[in-house]
């Protein structure tokens, strides 16, 4: 993912709660303090009554759900991540992981960036679909978490053809007739 620069980088707090400079600031570059999904949570607000933290996995789930809400998105993730996701669902206790296939996030104290891997339905306008997904992800993440979403990168990895469903159901029906 690319880091926010210019005006976006200037919005960064500049120091973390410990008062130390982040690695990007020590090297002279401006970057948002960040965590990879699954790392320590982002601090979003602190007041006299306490502190609120939101885990990166929460942002990841919100972004995944928001992307799937858009008509024309068939599934999330590339072929490999979908295959591992299908295996993980069959393993007892495997579905309890916090990973959302096809969604990667970087979360800072006040900002977030999202990468999505999509499979789209055949016939959907990919440009319009990407704009709708991006708008829904930004709106959902910002509304639910209060974090500023600085970018949503979308990679379309595959197109789902309606004939693929027919072939799968035909193979299952043929195998069920044979004993």
N, C-alpha and C positions, 0 to 999 in steps of 0.2 A: 504494500500500500504506500501511496505517496503521502508525505506529511504536509500539513497546512503550512503555507508560507505567506509572506506579505502581511496583509491586514489580519488574516486568520491567525498567523503566528504571533502577532502583536497582542491578540486577545488572551494568550496564555498567561497564567498567573506569574510565571517567571521563577517561582520558588515552590518547593513542595512544603508540606506541613512541618518538616524538620528544619526548614530554613536553608537547606543546601541546594545548590544549583543542580539541575538535571544534566545528564550526560551530554545532551545536544547543546545546552547553553554553555557548558564548560569548553566545548570545542569551538564555540563562536557561532554555531548555527542556531536557528530558532526551531524548536519542535515542541509538540504537545507532550506533557508527561503522559506516559502510556503504560498499559499492561496488555499482554496478549490474553486472548480468551483462556480462561482457566487459571490465570494468575491472580494475584491479590486484587481485591475489589477497588473500584474507583470511589473517591470521596467526592460527594456532590454538594453537601451542605453541612455546615457546622454552626451551631448557635449556643446560646446560654443553656438550652434545655437538652442538648445532646447532638450527636452526629449521625448522619444518614449515609450509609454506604450501599452501593449497587454493584453486585458481582458482574463481571464481564459475561458470564453465561446467561444472565438475565437479559442483557442487551442482545445477545446472540439469539435467544429464543424469540424475543419481541420482533426482531428483524426478520427471522425466518417465517413466523406466522404472518406478518404483514406482507411479505412477498408472496406467500401462497394464497392470500386473499384475492389476488388479482386474477381475473379470468384470462386464460391463455398460458398461465404458468402450469406446466404438467407436473414437474417435480423439481427438487433441489439437488444440487451436487453433480459431479462428473460421474462417469461410469463406474470408476473404482470406488468412490465414496458411497454410491448407491448400493453397490454390491456388498461392501462391508456393513452398511446400514441394515440391509436385508439379513445378513448373517447375525448381526448383533441382536436383531429382534427375535431370532429363533433360539438364542442362547438364554437360558434362565438367568435373570438378573442383569442381562446385557442391555436391556432397554432403559435402565436407570442411569445411564451416563448422561452427562450434561451437554454433550456435543450435539450440535444441530448440523446435519449434513448440508454442505453447500453454503454455509455461512461462516465467515471469519470476521472478527471484530478487533479493533484496537480501541481501548477505552482509557481516557485520561481523567484528570480531576473534573474538567468541565466540558470536554469534547469527546466525540466518538467518531470512528470511521468504520465503514462496513464494506466487505467484499462478498458478493453473491455469485454462485455458480448455478445457472438455471438450465432446465430443459423446457422448451416452449412447445405448444401445440402447433401442428402444421396449419398454416393459413393465417396465423396471428402476425400482425405488423410488429416486427421486433423493435423498431424505434419507438413506436407508441407504447408498446408493452413495457419497455425499459423505463420510459418517462413515468408511466403509471406506477410501476414497482418502486422506483426511486422516490416519488412523491409520497406514497403510502408508508414506506419504511421511515423516511425522515419525519413525517407527521407523527407516526406511532411512537418511535423512539423518543422524540423530543417531548411529546405530550406525557408519556408515562414515566420518563426518567428525569426530565429537566436538563439532560445533556444536549449540547449543540452538536448536531450531526454535520461534520464538515465535508464528508464525501460518501457516496455510495457507488462503488465500482461494480459493474455487472458484466459477467462473462456468460455468454450463451454457448453452452457446450454441446447441445444436441437439439434435434427437432423430433418430437414424437409424432409418428404417423398413425392415423386411425387403423390402418391395416395391421399394425403390430399387435393391437388388442385382439383382432379377429384371429390372427395366427395362433396366439397364445391360448385363446379359448377353444379353438379347433383342436389343438394338440391335447389339451386336457380332456376334452370330450372323447377323443379317439382312444386315449389311454384308459379312460374309465370303463369303456365297453369291453376291454380285454381283461380276462381274469387269469 
